[in-house]
Amino acid sequence: VTISSLIDINGFIMPPQQLEVWAGKDMEHLRLLKKRNPEQPQKAEPGYMKGYELKFDAVKEKYFKIVVAPVPKLPAWHRGKGDKGLAFVDEIFLN
């Protein structure tokens, strides 16, 4: 699974704090396949697109759930320090 995301630090859009991929035969019996905590920037920089790849063994399931958790508080160096960050996803690729 690859999750494509916009990062615009000045616009409060940060890399996600955590990404998760779940799968199962039905929505009540999902299991966690992969979790990733992307690296967070240490300073402001120009906006960019970033693809986060979550690799796991092949599965054949009917249901998938993708969880994208934004940073709960912007870092002390950010002009909006303490505010909740945003996470933007534009595409999700399933291979």
Secondary structure as UniProt FT lines:
FT   STRAND          2..8
FT   HELIX           9..11
FT   STRAND          18..24
FT   TURN            27..28
FT   STRAND          31..36
FT   STRAND          48..53
FT   STRAND          63..69
FT   TURN            76..77
FT   TURN            79..82
FT   STRAND          88..93
//
